[in-house]
Amino acid sequence: MARLRVAFGFVLVIAFGWLSRPTAASLAIGLPVGLIGLAIRAWAAGHLAKNTTLATGGPYAWVRNPLYIGTLITAAGFVIASRRWVLAALFAAVFVLVYLPVIELEEQHLRKLFPEYAGYAARVPGLIPRRPKARDARGFRWALYLRNEEYQAGLGFLAGTAWLVIRLLW
């Protein structure tokens, strides 16, 4: 499934690059939306010790899949900035056909790895955030952000933004 996700990622990048028709106004609206998604991803990465500890703090107290929520919001920002609704349909199709099954596989893995996952899943929604009833005292850790290589998402965002600006000026 991971290979499929990477392959579709390349398709999305090519479609985005080819179809984008930004304006100054669409960039002014879409890029801040994308930055919100990127910030959510960064926040989540700073709370995630993969396969070591069940992440329940920070954004994981609000929703079980904040990295995917952040990705969705970032994609929405790029769709708005690109002014191409066909990209919205393409991103939505990839999310439904690729990312939702990946989320299910990851949750199965977490259930096996962490016995406490079932209780966590019963308390915290999967994709629609809800205010947590209790706070986890563990805070954001830059070491986790770096270990999870989340800066790569930031670099991808910068590359996408640069491409949109080039398309605008072209």
QUIMOWO-V341757 format. One record per backbone hydrogen bond with DSSP energy under -0.5 kcal/mol. CO is the residue of the C=O (numbers start at 1). NH is the residue of the N-H. E is the energy in kcal/mol with one decimal. If there is no record, write none. Layout:
# QUIMOWO-V341757
CO | NH | E
CO | NH | E
This chain:
# QUIMOWO-V341757
1 | 5 | -2.1
2 | 6 | -2.1
3 | 7 | -2.7
4 | 8 | -2.7
5 | 9 | -1.7
6 | 10 | -2.0
7 | 11 | -1.8
8 | 12 | -2.7
9 | 13 | -2.3
10 | 14 | -2.4
11 | 15 | -2.7
12 | 16 | -2.8
13 | 17 | -2.7
14 | 18 | -2.4
15 | 19 | -2.9
16 | 20 | -1.8
23 | 27 | -2.2
24 | 28 | -2.2
25 | 29 | -1.5
26 | 30 | -3.0
27 | 31 | -2.0
29 | 33 | -1.1
30 | 34 | -2.5
31 | 35 | -2.4
32 | 36 | -1.8
33 | 37 | -1.8
34 | 38 | -2.4
35 | 39 | -2.6
36 | 40 | -2.2
37 | 41 | -2.2
38 | 42 | -2.5
39 | 43 | -2.8
40 | 44 | -2.5
41 | 45 | -2.8
42 | 46 | -1.8
44 | 47 | -1.9
45 | 48 | -0.8
46 | 141 | -2.3
47 | 49 | -0.7
48 | 50 | -0.8
49 | 52 | -2.1
49 | 53 | -1.9
54 | 56 | -0.5
57 | 60 | -2.0
58 | 61 | -1.6
59 | 62 | -1.0
59 | 63 | -2.2
62 | 130 | -1.9
63 | 66 | -0.6
65 | 69 | -2.0
66 | 70 | -2.9
67 | 71 | -2.1
68 | 72 | -2.5
69 | 73 | -2.4
70 | 74 | -2.5
71 | 75 | -2.8
72 | 76 | -2.4
73 | 77 | -2.2
74 | 78 | -2.2
75 | 79 | -2.5
76 | 80 | -2.6
77 | 81 | -2.6
78 | 82 | -2.4
79 | 83 | -1.4
79 | 84 | -1.0
82 | 21 | -2.7
84 | 87 | -1.1
84 | 88 | -0.9
85 | 89 | -2.0
86 | 90 | -2.2
87 | 91 | -3.2
88 | 92 | -2.6
89 | 93 | -2.4
90 | 94 | -2.3
91 | 95 | -2.3
92 | 96 | -2.6
93 | 97 | -3.0
94 | 98 | -2.5
94 | 99 | -1.6
95 | 100 | -2.5
98 | 102 | -1.8
99 | 103 | -2.8
100 | 104 | -2.1
101 | 105 | -2.3
102 | 106 | -2.7
103 | 107 | -2.4
104 | 108 | -2.1
105 | 109 | -2.1
106 | 110 | -2.5
107 | 111 | -2.3
108 | 112 | -1.6
109 | 113 | -2.2
110 | 114 | -2.9
113 | 115 | -0.5
114 | 117 | -2.0
115 | 118 | -0.7
116 | 120 | -1.9
117 | 121 | -3.3
118 | 122 | -1.6
119 | 123 | -1.3
120 | 124 | -2.4
125 | 64 | -2.8
126 | 65 | -1.0
127 | 129 | -0.7
141 | 144 | -0.6
141 | 145 | -1.9
142 | 146 | -2.7
143 | 147 | -2.6
144 | 148 | -2.8
145 | 150 | -1.9
146 | 149 | -1.4
149 | 152 | -1.6
150 | 153 | -1.4
150 | 154 | -1.1
151 | 155 | -2.3
152 | 156 | -2.4
153 | 157 | -2.4
154 | 158 | -2.4
155 | 159 | -2.3
156 | 160 | -2.6
157 | 161 | -2.7
158 | 162 | -2.8
159 | 163 | -2.4
160 | 164 | -2.2
161 | 165 | -2.4
162 | 166 | -2.5
163 | 167 | -2.8
164 | 168 | -2.3
165 | 169 | -2.4
166 | 170 | -1.9
